[in-house]
Amino acid sequence: MHHGWVTAHTLLTLQTWNESGILNFHAAPVYTPQNEGDKFVPALAGITDVKGDSYYVSYPPLGFYAPYYFMKLFFLQPTILSLIIFNLLLHFLSAFFIYKIVRQLLNNNSSSELAPIIAFIIYLFTPATLWFQSNVYFVDMLEQFLWIATFYVTLKLIEEENKKNVFLFSILLFACCFTEWMGLFYAFMAFIYFGINSIRKKQIPIVSLICVGVVLMSIGLFVWQYSQISGFHSLIESLTSKYKTRSGFYGENTSEFGLSIGNPDSFIRLWEHYFTNYFNLIFLPPIIIVAFIFIKKKKLLSHKYWLIVVVFFVVPVLLHHIIFFNFTSLHDFSVLKSAVPLSVISGLLIASFENNFNKKIFIPIASVALLLYTIIGVKEFYSLYHQYGLTDSCEKLATCIIQNVKSDEAIFIKGDYPLVSPMTYYYSHRLVTNANDSIEAKKLSLQYHHTKGVYMECDANGNCLSIQHFTLQ
């Protein structure tokens, strides 16, 4: 599976919660299996408690809670298939809300019935959403749905600031902020937009105050909960270190793989992410441009609606890209967020196109363009899905570990990604550390407070070539 390590990263936490209980781990994303040999092994970025359990604290925990309780509700085990089912649900619901949003934006501005459906299909069959909101799961995928749903309620709130809309907005905004950092950027833009509206109307900025309260509550709960693991100071140190790595503003030596704001290769890589994930969109702009050249009536949508889309969809994506530049240029799923504004904007442009053309001309052109878009999107998804398909190497290595390693032995292998990755951790339900030789393995074992360990050499396919058990005095 393309980006199987992301799904495995999530499943590692869900697996441990399912076996040992979520409340035994501060209700926080733990990634240490409950074997004596896995204690105090820093396999992923995070912090470690006094019991030797390590936690992933880069994001608030709601992105882990949602699939965990979804599986509990439907009596599912934490497996790849279970997460795919959950993700497919998010994908469809996200596309459905895209449809609702375009309809809402076009209300009283266009008679188009086709534009919302086209926006729905564009979102559904964009390679980025097909890959990352259907086949793999991490907190970004839940955030995508929550962000879209929050915007739909925001539109309702702009129309009518009643108690129901304010309540729904508050709940969804909190969910966004307690899932991924995009929620904070959205809250910031909502604070500005509703604040300016309140000033114009000379009213108390209720929604802006709610935005401030939600952000403070989500950050406060996040800090309080994760501080229970190993203290406030430890949490801040971990978050500071992680941000330096993910921001890209502290030089190539600090940023992961050297992808920093000052490295031109980072921008090339980012362009490749966009081109690969949105390749089939190339068919839409030329058609729209040609259409507008020949449009005589120029019945365009109100500037108000374009401003709303820019404020709540475009700007938050740009802020996320800039503030987490290393993350954006490193991970191709970082551009998943852009599927939202691109789908909505495409729907609005198509509505403008339809407003100015005879339906006998519009419908055939739109149908052909949409068919091409869908075919190319699925083909691109299919080819990349297989190109990056996960081999059996991690499962083979995991089987070897299960058969040959005792639960009180720390595991060291001579290997690299994908062998030393969450995929191997998940399949074996053990943590694995890279070591170049048995001497380094023994040094690391002492560093991790283990007297028993195993040093394994394997080939790139995950076949074990040698297994050396050791005991330190």
C-alpha positions as CSV (number, residue, x, y, z in Angstrom):
1,M,0.0,0.0,0.0
2,H,1.3,3.5,-0.9
3,H,2.3,5.2,2.3
4,G,1.6,2.0,4.3
5,W,3.8,3.4,7.0
6,V,1.3,6.1,7.8
7,T,-1.5,3.7,8.3
8,A,0.8,1.4,10.3
9,H,1.8,4.4,12.5
10,T,-1.9,4.9,13.4
11,L,-2.6,1.1,13.8
12,L,0.3,0.7,16.2
13,T,-1.5,3.0,18.7
14,L,-5.0,1.5,18.0
15,Q,-3.5,-2.0,18.5
16,T,-2.0,-1.2,21.9
17,W,-5.1,0.7,23.1
18,N,-7.3,-2.2,22.0
19,E,-5.2,-4.8,23.9
20,S,-4.3,-2.9,27.0
21,G,-7.0,-0.2,27.4
22,I,-6.8,3.5,26.3
23,L,-7.0,4.8,29.8
24,N,-3.8,3.0,30.8
25,F,-1.9,5.4,28.5
26,H,-3.1,8.8,29.5
27,A,-5.6,8.5,26.7
28,A,-2.7,9.6,24.5
29,P,-1.3,8.1,21.3
30,V,1.1,5.4,22.6
31,Y,3.3,3.5,20.2
32,T,5.1,1.1,22.5
33,P,3.8,-2.5,22.4
34,Q,3.5,-4.0,25.9
35,N,6.6,-6.2,25.7
36,E,9.5,-5.9,28.1
37,G,11.9,-5.7,25.3
38,D,10.2,-2.7,23.7
39,K,10.3,-0.4,26.8
40,F,12.3,2.8,26.5
41,V,13.0,2.2,22.8
42,P,12.6,5.6,21.0
43,A,11.3,4.3,17.7
44,L,9.3,7.4,16.7
45,A,9.4,11.0,17.7
46,G,7.8,11.7,21.0
47,I,8.2,11.5,24.7
48,T,8.6,8.6,27.2
49,D,7.0,8.1,30.5
50,V,8.4,6.4,33.6
51,K,7.1,3.0,32.6
52,G,9.1,3.1,29.3
53,D,6.1,3.7,27.1
54,S,6.7,6.3,24.3
55,Y,4.0,8.6,22.9
56,Y,3.5,10.5,19.7
57,V,2.7,14.1,20.7
58,S,3.0,16.0,17.4
59,Y,-0.8,16.3,17.1
60,P,-3.8,16.4,19.5
61,P,-5.3,12.9,19.9
62,L,-8.7,13.2,18.2
63,G,-7.3,11.9,15.0
64,F,-6.6,8.6,16.9
65,Y,-9.8,8.6,19.0
66,A,-12.1,8.8,15.9
67,P,-11.0,5.5,14.2
68,Y,-10.5,3.8,17.6
69,Y,-14.1,4.4,18.7
70,F,-15.4,3.8,15.2
71,M,-13.9,0.3,15.4
72,K,-15.3,-0.2,18.9
73,L,-18.8,0.8,17.8
74,F,-18.8,-1.7,14.9
75,F,-16.9,-4.4,16.7
76,L,-13.9,-4.2,14.3
77,Q,-10.3,-5.1,15.1
78,P,-7.6,-2.5,14.4
79,T,-6.6,-3.8,11.0
80,I,-5.7,-2.1,7.7
81,L,-9.1,-3.1,6.3
82,S,-10.9,-1.4,9.2
83,L,-9.0,1.8,8.7
84,I,-9.7,1.7,4.9
85,I,-13.4,1.4,5.7
86,F,-13.2,4.4,8.0
87,N,-11.3,6.4,5.5
88,L,-13.6,5.6,2.6
89,L,-16.5,6.9,4.8
90,L,-14.5,10.1,5.4
91,H,-13.8,10.4,1.7
92,F,-17.4,10.1,0.7
93,L,-18.7,12.5,3.4
94,S,-16.0,15.0,2.4
95,A,-17.1,14.9,-1.2
96,F,-20.8,15.1,-0.1
97,F,-20.1,18.3,1.9
98,I,-18.2,19.7,-1.1
99,Y,-21.4,19.2,-3.1
100,K,-23.4,20.9,-0.3
101,I,-20.9,23.8,-0.1
102,V,-21.0,24.6,-3.8
103,R,-24.9,24.4,-3.7
104,Q,-24.9,26.8,-0.8
105,L,-22.5,29.2,-2.4
106,L,-24.5,29.2,-5.7
107,N,-27.8,29.8,-3.8
108,N,-29.5,32.8,-5.4
109,N,-26.5,33.3,-7.7
110,S,-26.8,30.6,-10.2
111,S,-29.4,28.1,-11.4
112,S,-26.8,25.5,-12.0
113,E,-27.7,22.0,-10.9
114,L,-24.7,20.4,-12.5
115,A,-21.9,22.5,-11.0
116,P,-22.2,21.0,-7.4
117,I,-22.3,17.5,-8.9
118,I,-19.2,18.2,-10.9
119,A,-17.4,19.6,-7.8
120,F,-18.4,16.4,-5.9
121,I,-16.9,14.2,-8.7
122,I,-13.8,16.3,-9.0
123,Y,-13.1,15.9,-5.3
124,L,-14.0,12.2,-5.4
125,F,-11.7,11.4,-8.3
126,T,-8.7,13.6,-7.8
127,P,-5.6,11.4,-7.4
128,A,-4.7,13.0,-4.1
129,T,-8.0,12.1,-2.4
130,L,-8.2,8.7,-4.1
131,W,-4.7,7.8,-2.7
132,F,-4.7,9.5,0.7
133,Q,-8.4,9.7,1.8
134,S,-9.3,6.2,0.6
135,N,-6.3,3.9,1.1
136,V,-4.2,5.3,4.0
137,Y,-5.0,7.0,7.2
138,F,-3.5,9.6,9.5
139,V,-4.8,12.6,11.4
140,D,-4.7,14.7,8.2
141,M,-7.5,12.6,6.6
142,L,-9.9,13.2,9.5
143,E,-9.0,16.9,9.6
144,Q,-9.9,17.2,5.9
145,F,-13.5,16.1,6.6
146,L,-13.8,18.2,9.8
147,W,-12.5,21.3,8.0
148,I,-15.0,20.9,5.1
149,A,-17.9,20.3,7.5
150,T,-16.9,23.3,9.6
151,F,-16.9,25.5,6.5
152,Y,-20.3,24.3,5.5
153,V,-21.6,25.3,9.0
154,T,-19.6,28.6,8.6
155,L,-21.6,29.4,5.5
156,K,-24.8,28.8,7.5
157,L,-23.5,31.1,10.2
158,I,-22.7,33.9,7.8
159,E,-26.3,33.7,6.6
160,E,-27.8,33.5,10.0
161,E,-26.0,33.9,13.4
162,N,-28.5,31.9,15.5
163,K,-27.8,29.7,18.5
164,K,-27.9,26.4,16.5
165,N,-25.3,27.6,14.0
166,V,-23.1,29.1,16.6
167,F,-23.2,25.8,18.6
168,L,-22.4,23.6,15.6
169,F,-19.6,25.9,14.6
170,S,-18.1,25.8,18.0
171,I,-18.2,22.0,18.3
172,L,-16.8,21.5,14.8
173,L,-14.1,24.1,15.2
174,F,-13.0,22.5,18.4
175,A,-12.8,19.1,16.7
176,C,-10.7,20.7,14.0
177,C,-8.3,22.3,16.5
178,F,-8.1,19.1,18.5
179,T,-7.2,17.0,15.5
180,E,-4.6,18.8,13.4
181,W,-3.0,22.3,13.3
182,M,-5.0,23.3,10.2
183,G,-7.8,24.0,12.7
184,L,-5.8,26.8,14.3
185,F,-5.3,28.5,10.9
186,Y,-9.0,28.2,10.1
187,A,-9.9,29.6,13.5
188,F,-7.5,32.5,12.9
189,M,-9.2,33.4,9.6
190,A,-12.7,33.0,11.1
191,F,-11.6,35.3,13.9
192,I,-10.6,38.0,11.4
193,Y,-13.6,37.6,9.1
194,F,-16.3,37.6,11.7
195,G,-14.5,40.3,13.7
196,I,-14.5,42.7,10.7
197,N,-18.2,41.9,10.1
198,S,-19.0,42.7,13.7
199,I,-17.1,46.0,13.5
200,R,-19.0,47.0,10.4
201,K,-22.3,46.1,12.0
202,K,-21.3,47.6,15.4
203,Q,-22.0,44.4,17.2
204,I,-20.3,42.3,19.9
205,P,-17.9,40.0,18.0
206,I,-19.4,36.8,19.4
207,V,-18.1,34.4,16.8
208,S,-14.6,35.9,17.0
209,L,-14.6,35.5,20.8
210,I,-15.7,31.9,20.3
211,C,-12.8,31.3,18.0
212,V,-10.4,32.6,20.7
213,G,-12.1,30.5,23.4
214,V,-12.0,27.3,21.2
215,V,-8.3,27.7,20.4
216,L,-7.4,28.3,24.0
217,M,-9.4,25.4,25.2
218,S,-8.0,23.0,22.6
219,I,-4.4,24.0,23.1
220,G,-4.9,24.0,26.9
221,L,-6.4,20.5,26.9
222,F,-3.6,19.3,24.5
223,V,-0.9,20.7,26.8
224,W,-2.5,19.5,30.0
225,Q,-3.2,15.9,28.7
226,Y,0.3,15.4,27.2
227,S,2.0,17.0,30.2
228,Q,0.7,14.0,32.3
229,I,3.0,11.7,30.3
230,S,6.4,13.1,31.3
231,G,5.9,16.6,32.5
232,F,5.4,20.0,30.9
233,H,9.1,20.7,30.3
234,S,9.6,17.4,28.5
235,L,6.5,18.1,26.3
236,I,7.7,21.6,25.3
237,E,11.2,20.3,24.5
238,S,9.7,17.6,22.2
239,L,7.4,20.0,20.4
240,T,10.1,22.6,19.9
241,S,12.5,20.0,18.5
242,K,9.7,18.7,16.2
243,Y,8.8,22.1,14.9
244,K,12.4,22.9,14.1
245,T,12.5,19.7,12.1
246,R,9.2,20.3,10.3
247,S,9.2,24.0,9.8
248,G,12.1,24.3,7.3
249,F,13.1,27.7,8.8
250,Y,16.1,26.6,10.8
251,G,18.5,25.6,7.9
252,E,19.1,22.4,6.0
253,N,21.0,20.7,8.9
254,T,17.9,20.9,11.1
255,S,15.2,20.2,8.6
256,E,14.5,16.5,7.8
257,F,16.3,15.5,4.6
258,G,17.6,19.1,4.3
259,L,14.2,20.3,2.9
260,S,14.3,23.9,4.1
261,I,12.9,27.2,2.9
262,G,16.4,28.1,1.6
263,N,16.8,24.9,-0.5
264,P,15.6,25.2,-4.1
265,D,15.2,21.4,-4.3
266,S,12.4,21.7,-1.7
267,F,10.3,23.8,-4.1
268,I,10.9,21.4,-6.9
269,R,9.8,18.6,-4.7
270,L,6.7,20.5,-3.7
271,W,5.9,21.2,-7.4
272,E,6.2,17.5,-8.1
273,H,3.7,16.7,-5.3
274,Y,1.2,19.0,-6.9
275,F,1.7,17.9,-10.4
276,T,1.4,14.2,-9.5
277,N,-1.6,14.6,-7.3
278,Y,-3.5,17.0,-9.5
279,F,-2.4,16.0,-12.9
280,N,-5.9,15.5,-14.3
281,L,-6.9,19.0,-13.4
282,I,-5.0,20.2,-16.5
283,F,-8.2,19.5,-18.6
284,L,-10.3,22.0,-16.7
285,P,-8.4,25.4,-16.8
286,P,-8.0,25.4,-20.6
287,I,-11.8,24.8,-21.1
288,I,-12.7,27.4,-18.6
289,I,-10.3,30.0,-20.1
290,V,-11.6,29.4,-23.6
291,A,-15.2,29.6,-22.3
292,F,-14.5,33.0,-20.6
293,I,-12.9,34.4,-23.7
294,F,-16.1,33.8,-25.6
295,I,-18.5,34.7,-22.8
296,K,-20.4,37.9,-23.8
297,K,-22.8,38.3,-20.9
298,K,-20.2,37.9,-18.2
299,K,-22.6,36.7,-15.5
300,L,-20.1,36.0,-12.8
301,L,-20.6,35.1,-9.2
302,S,-20.6,37.8,-6.6
303,H,-17.1,38.8,-5.3
304,K,-18.4,38.1,-1.8
305,Y,-18.5,34.4,-2.5
306,W,-15.0,34.3,-4.0
307,L,-13.7,36.2,-0.9
308,I,-15.3,33.6,1.4
309,V,-13.6,30.7,-0.4
310,V,-10.2,32.5,-0.4
311,V,-10.5,33.4,3.3
312,F,-11.6,30.0,4.6
313,F,-10.1,27.5,2.1
314,V,-7.1,29.1,0.2
315,V,-5.4,31.1,3.0
316,P,-5.4,28.3,5.6
317,V,-3.8,25.9,3.1
318,L,-1.1,28.6,2.3
319,L,-0.5,29.2,6.0
320,H,-0.1,25.4,6.7
321,H,2.3,25.1,3.7
322,I,4.5,28.0,4.9
323,I,4.5,27.4,8.6
324,F,5.2,23.7,8.2
325,F,7.3,24.0,5.0
326,N,9.5,21.0,5.6
327,F,6.5,18.8,6.2
328,T,4.8,20.1,3.0
329,S,7.8,19.6,0.8
330,L,8.7,16.2,2.4
331,H,5.3,14.4,2.4
332,D,3.3,14.2,-0.8
333,F,0.1,13.8,1.2
334,S,0.6,17.3,2.5
335,V,-1.0,18.6,-0.7
336,L,-4.2,16.7,0.1
337,K,-5.6,19.8,1.7
338,S,-5.5,21.6,-1.6
339,A,-8.2,19.3,-3.1
340,V,-10.8,21.3,-1.1
341,P,-10.3,24.8,-2.6
342,L,-9.5,23.3,-6.0
343,S,-12.8,21.3,-6.1
344,V,-14.9,24.2,-4.8
345,I,-13.3,26.8,-7.1
346,S,-13.8,24.4,-10.1
347,G,-17.5,24.1,-9.2
348,L,-17.9,27.8,-9.0
349,L,-16.1,28.4,-12.3
350,I,-18.2,25.8,-14.0
351,A,-21.3,27.5,-12.7
352,S,-20.1,30.8,-14.2
353,F,-19.4,28.9,-17.4
354,E,-22.9,27.4,-17.4
355,N,-24.5,30.8,-16.6
356,N,-23.2,32.2,-19.9
357,F,-23.7,29.3,-22.2
358,N,-26.5,27.5,-23.9
359,K,-27.1,24.2,-22.1
360,K,-26.9,22.4,-25.4
361,I,-23.3,23.5,-25.7
362,F,-22.4,23.3,-22.0
363,I,-23.6,19.8,-21.1
364,P,-21.6,18.0,-23.9
365,I,-18.4,19.9,-23.2
366,A,-18.7,19.5,-19.4
367,S,-19.5,15.8,-19.8
368,V,-16.5,15.1,-22.0
369,A,-14.2,17.1,-19.7
370,L,-15.5,15.3,-16.6
371,L,-15.1,11.9,-18.2
372,L,-11.5,12.6,-19.2
373,Y,-10.9,13.9,-15.7
374,T,-12.3,10.8,-14.0
375,I,-10.5,8.4,-16.3
376,I,-7.1,10.1,-15.9
377,G,-7.6,10.4,-12.2
378,V,-8.3,6.7,-11.7
379,K,-5.5,5.7,-14.0
380,E,-3.0,7.9,-12.2
381,F,-4.2,6.6,-8.9
382,Y,-4.0,3.0,-10.1
383,S,-0.5,3.3,-11.5
384,L,0.9,5.0,-8.5
385,Y,-0.9,2.8,-6.1
386,H,0.9,-0.2,-7.7
387,Q,4.2,1.6,-8.2
388,Y,4.5,2.3,-4.5
389,G,2.9,-0.9,-3.4
390,L,4.2,-2.3,-0.2
391,T,6.3,-5.5,-0.8
392,D,6.2,-8.5,1.5
393,S,9.5,-7.4,3.1
394,C,8.1,-6.0,6.3
395,E,5.7,-9.0,6.8
396,K,8.6,-11.4,6.2
397,L,10.8,-9.7,8.7
398,A,7.9,-9.5,11.2
399,T,7.3,-13.2,10.9
400,C,11.0,-13.9,11.5
401,I,10.9,-11.7,14.6
402,I,7.8,-13.4,16.0
403,Q,9.3,-16.8,15.5
404,N,12.8,-16.1,16.9
405,V,12.7,-13.2,19.4
406,K,11.5,-13.4,23.0
407,S,9.3,-10.7,24.5
408,D,12.1,-9.5,26.9
409,E,14.7,-9.0,24.2
410,A,15.3,-5.7,22.5
411,I,15.5,-6.0,18.7
412,F,18.2,-4.5,16.4
413,I,18.5,-5.1,12.7
414,K,20.9,-4.1,10.0
415,G,18.5,-2.4,7.7
416,D,16.7,0.8,6.8
417,Y,13.3,1.9,5.5
418,P,11.0,0.2,5.0
419,L,12.4,-2.6,7.2
420,V,12.9,-0.2,10.1
421,S,9.5,1.5,10.0
422,P,6.0,1.4,11.6
423,M,5.0,-1.3,9.0
424,T,7.4,-3.8,10.7
425,Y,6.4,-2.5,14.1
426,Y,2.7,-3.2,13.4
427,Y,3.1,-6.6,11.7
428,S,5.4,-7.9,14.5
429,H,3.9,-5.9,17.3
430,R,7.5,-5.1,18.3
431,L,9.7,-2.0,18.0
432,V,12.9,-2.4,15.9
433,T,16.0,-0.3,15.9
434,N,18.6,0.0,13.2
435,A,22.2,-1.0,14.1
436,N,25.1,-1.4,11.8
437,D,26.7,-4.2,13.7
438,S,26.4,-6.2,16.9
439,I,28.7,-3.8,18.8
440,E,26.4,-0.9,18.1
441,A,23.4,-3.1,19.0
442,K,24.9,-3.8,22.4
443,K,25.6,-0.1,23.1
444,L,22.1,0.9,22.2
445,S,20.7,-1.9,24.3
446,L,22.5,-0.5,27.3
447,Q,21.3,3.0,26.4
448,Y,17.7,1.6,26.4
449,H,18.2,-0.1,29.8
450,H,18.0,-3.6,28.3
451,T,20.4,-6.5,29.2
452,K,18.9,-8.9,26.6
453,G,18.8,-8.3,22.9
454,V,18.8,-9.7,19.4
455,Y,20.9,-8.5,16.5
456,M,19.6,-9.6,13.1
457,E,20.9,-9.2,9.6
458,C,18.4,-9.4,6.7
459,D,18.3,-8.7,3.0
460,A,16.1,-6.0,1.3
461,N,13.3,-8.5,0.9
462,G,13.0,-9.0,4.7
463,N,14.6,-12.5,4.7
464,C,16.7,-13.1,7.9
465,L,20.3,-14.0,7.1
466,S,21.6,-14.2,10.6
467,I,20.3,-14.0,14.2
468,Q,22.5,-13.3,17.2
469,H,21.1,-13.3,20.7
470,F,23.1,-11.5,23.4
471,T,23.0,-11.0,27.1
472,L,24.8,-8.1,28.8
473,Q,26.3,-8.4,32.2
